[in-house]
């Protein structure tokens, strides 16, 4: 069972709180991308018929499908990442294929596993995050969460090809433009719901900028990392998808940042500086007007959800973002992302937040999280769906 893709939520036991205060986003990214969280020391760990059962009498707080990291166990084959298959309040189990029956020994710890990134450079309420995969582009995401530039409710983000310290880098994208991850609608300590889905080279982060007790309609989804290139010679297949201003959520009819604020470090040929790029769903849904006439969920024909994937990345220029004549070549695919024919109001409005689609025709074993978006913050216009099972590659 793959553990490549990790799914993190604001309501998991031990998960960090996100708010409109300086440093809150850094703490969140540290926990989910780099360190993991909810570390416990197990009472026991035993294997029977290739099923491992861990016991923690104080209550572990883990859930089915969580990816956990076991450490300190003998036999050593139990150490590593596992996806939880069943839980009680004091036990959890996972498939321990190839491990013989018996009780493990040692001081055995468990925690929610991180996505496997590294924090290459750090500063006060700052961080530079980088994929740990040996075949990754090596680009870094610098996050300035000091609140100095944009206020405590918003972090400033930029990609770099290389960095030598937290404040110095080369090949920045976008060069000379200030871009943002908006954390909250207000600069205060009120907790905001968030979701992160990541593998060791790419992450999606969805933030509900209103308070937890309010409607889940006002959401923003950002991303950073290596997309899946169509050419094996593309060495700069990294993308940053932010907001263009600290107060403008800038989302298009696909539920993603508008085309002119998606950035890659260079063109596919490796020449020149940063470029803008377009995220293009397979359905060619480019406007909210198109979405207004599509089917409700569940489909009156199939009784289920009709989706399309993947979502492509087009190679374009920073300013040429007209949809009137589409001539841009496809460059790659956004990891784990699908678009849908279903109207998002009917897909999302019946619940208080994202729910998980456990069974989607044509995607055996894949679980999808619909993510709603509304340009006005009062209505849901559209949604994308993120694969929280993987693998993406």
N, C-alpha and C positions, 0 to 999 in steps of 0.2 A: 504494500500500500504506500503510494507516494507521499512523502512529507515535504516536497519541494515548495508548495504554496502554503503560506501561513495566513490565517484570518484572525484579526484582532478586533476587539470591540470595547467600547467605553465601559460596559457593564460587566466585564469579566472580573473575577476576583483578583485583586492586586493590580489591576490596570491603572495607569496614571490618569489623572484628571487633566482635561484641557479646558482652558479658560482664556479670557482676555487679559492675561497678566504676562509680564516679561518672563521668558524662559519656559513657559508651559509647553510650547511646541517642541523645544529641545528635549525636555524630559520625556515627552511622548515618543519622539523618534529614537532617542537612546534606548528606551525600553523595548520597542517593537522591532526596530531594525538591528540593534546591536547586542543588547544585554539579556533580553527576556525578562520575565517577572513572575511573581507568585512562587518564590523559592520555598520549598518545604523539605524536611528530612523525614523520609518514610519510616514507618514502624516496621514494615516487612515488604518483601517482594519475592513472589514465588511463581514458578512456571509449572504448568500441568498441561500436557498434550498441546504444546506450542502456544498456549495462551498464558500471558503473564498477568498476575493480579497484584496490584500495589495497594497497601493499606496505610491510611493516615487517620488515626482515630479522631483528631481534632477537626476534620472536615477539610478536604483538599480544595474544593471550589472549582475543579476542572469540569469540562463538559465533553460529551461525545463529539468527535471530530477535532478537538483541540490537538495540536502537535506539541508534545512535551519532550523535554530533554532529560534523560536519566544519566546520572554520573555517580561514580564511586562504588559501583556494583562489581562483585565477583560471582559468576563468570563475567568477563569483560564484554562479551557479546551483547549483554543487556544495556550497556552504555551507548548512548546515542539518541537519535530522534525517533519517536514513535507516534502514530496517530491513535488516539483513544477510540475504542470501539464500544465501551459500555461503562456506566458509572453507577455507584450508589453515593450516598453522602460521605462515606468513609473509604470507599474503594474505587479504583478504576482499572480497566483491563486494556490490553493491546495484544495484537498478534505478534508473538515472538517466534517466528519461523526459524527453525534450525537450532533453537536453544533447548537443551535437554531438561527433563523434569528436575525439580528441586528448589530449595530456598536459597536465594542469593545472600551473600554476606557483605559486610562493609558498612561504612556510613554512606547510605544511599540517598541522594537528593533528586528532586524532580522540580522542574519549573516549566512555564510556558516558553517554548523555544523561540528565539529571535529569528528574524528572516535571514540572518547570516551576513549582514553588512559590517563594515568597519567604520569607526569614527576616526578619520585620518588626522584631523586637526580640531582643536577645541579652544574656546575662549569663554569669557563670561557671557552666558546666554547666547552663545554662538556655537555652531558645529559644522563640520565639513564631512559629508557622508559619501561612502564609496563602496561599490560592489566588491565582494571578496572573491568572486569567481575569477579563475586564472585566465579565462578567455573573454572577459568583459572588456569594454572599451577603456576602462580606467577613468572615465570622467567622474567628477565630483559635484555634489550639490552643496553649496554653501548656504546656510540658513542663519540669518541675523535676526534673533528674537529678542533684541534688547529694548525694542520699542522706541528707539531714538529717532529713526527715520519716518516710520509710519504710525506710531502709536502702539500701545501695549496689546491692542486687539489684533494686530497684523504683523506677520513676519516678512522680511525681505529675503528673496531667494534669487540665486543665480547659479548657472552651471559653469564649470571650468574644465578644460582639458587636463590641466595639471595645476597643482598648488604646492607652495613651499612652506606656507604657514597659514593661519586662519584668515589673514587679511591680504594675502598675496597669491595671485594665480595668473595663468596665461590661458589664452583661448577661451575667454568668457563668452557665454551665450545666455541672454542677448548682451552684446557689448554696448555699454553706455546707457542701457535702459533699465529702469528700476521696476521689478516685478514682485508679486506678492503671493503668499498663502494667507488668506483671511481666516482668523481663528474664532472670532466672536463678533456679534453685532454691537457689543459694548465693551469698553475697557474696564472690566471688573473681574472678580473671582468666581462668578457664577459658572458652574460646570456646563460644558457643551458636549453633546453626543458626537462621537467620531467612530469611524471604521477604517481599518487599514487592511489591505490585501496585498501580499508581496511574495516574490521569490527572491533569490539572492542577487538578482540583477535589475529588478524593476518593482516599483510600488505604486499603488493607488491609495490616496487618502481622501475620504469623504468626511466633511465637517458640517454639522447642523448648527448654524451660527446663532440660532435662537436657543433659549434655555431648554433643558430636558423636559420640563413640564409642559412646554408649548408644542405647537404643531411641528411635525417633521418635514414641512414642505420647503423650508428655506435651506437648501443644501448646496454645497460646493464640492466638486471633486477635482483634485489636482493629481499630478503624477510626475515621476522622474525615473530615469533609468534607461537601460538598453532595450529598444524595441527589437522585433525579430526581422532582420534584413532579408530582402529578396535576393540580394547578391552576396556571394561569399567573400567578395573583395571589399565590401563596405565596412570600413574600420571606424566610422564615426556615427554609428547607429544608436545615438543616445538622444533622448528628447526630454525637454522640460515643458510642462503644461501648467502655467500659473494664471493669476489674474493680472490685468494690465494696470489697475489702480487699486488703491487701498479701500475704495468704496464701491467699485464696480465689479460685479461678479462675472460679467463677460462670458456668458454661456450661450451656445448656439442651439439649434433645434435638435441636436444629437445628444445634448446633456454634457457636452465637453467644452473646454475653453475655446473661444472663437479662433478661427484659423490664424489671424494675424498675431496671436500671442502664444503660439506653439513654436518652440525653438529647437534647432539641432546645431551642433558645433560647426559642422562643415557639410558641404554637399557630398553625395555618395562617392564622387571621384576623389575626395580628400582635399580639394582645392578650395581656396577662399576662406572667408570667415564664416560667422554664424548665418543661418538662414531661418526664415519662417517656414512653416509647413502646415498642411491641412490634414485633419483627421477625417477620413471618408468612410462612412458606413457602407456596407454592401447594398443596403436598401436605397441609397441615394436620397435620404431624407435630409434636405438642406434647410427647411424652414418650419416654423411652428404652424404655418398655414397648412402645409402638407400633413402634419401630424394630426390636425384637428379633425380630419375626415376618416381616420383609420379605425380599425375594429376595437371594440371593448374587450376587456379581459374578464372571464375566460372567453375564448373565441366561440361565437355562436355556431361555427361550423365544426371545429375539432374538439371543443370543450377544454382546450389547453392553451398553451402559449406558443405563438409563432415568432421565431427569432431568426436573425441573420448574423453571420459572422464569417470571417473576422472583420474588424475595423482597421482600415488601411491607413498608412501614412503616405502622403503625396510629397514629392519633392517640388518646391516652388521657391518663390522669393519672399522677402520680408513684406513687400507692399502689394504684390500682385495676388489678391485674394478674392477676386470676383468669381462668382459661380456661373456667370453668363456663358463662358466658353471654357470648358474643362479640358485642358491639354497637358496637365501635369502628370509626369510618370509616377507610377506606384513605386515606393521605395521599401516599404516593409509593412509589418502588422503590429498593432498594439497588443501586448500580451494579455490574454484572459478576458478580452472585452467583446461583448456582443451587443447588437442593437435589436429592437423589437418592433413588430408591426402594431402591437397593442397600445391603445391609448393609456397613458400613464396614470390619469386620474382614476381609472377603474382598476389599474394594476396596484396602485399604492394606497389610495385614500381610505381603504377599509381597515388599515392597520395603523398603529401608532409610530411606526418606524420601519426600517428595512426588515423584510422577512426572507426566508430562504426557500427557494424553489428546489425541492428535493428530487424531482423527476421531470426531465425535459426530453421529449422525443428526439432521438438522434444523438443525444449526449449521455450515453450510459455511464452511470456512476459519477456524473458531474453535478455539483450543486451550484446554483446561481443566486447572487444577491442583486435584486433590482435596486437601482439608485435613482431616486427622483430628482428633478431639477425644475426650478421655477425662476424665470427672469425677474419677476416682480416680488418674489418672496411671499406671495399670498396664494398663488395657485400653482399646481403642478403642471408643467408644460410637456415634459417628456422624461424618458428614463433610458439609462443604459443598464446592462447586466454584466456583472463581474463574476467570473469563474473563481470560486473560493476553494476548489478541490485540486485542480492541476493534474499533471504538470502542464505548464504553459508552452514548453519548448520541446 
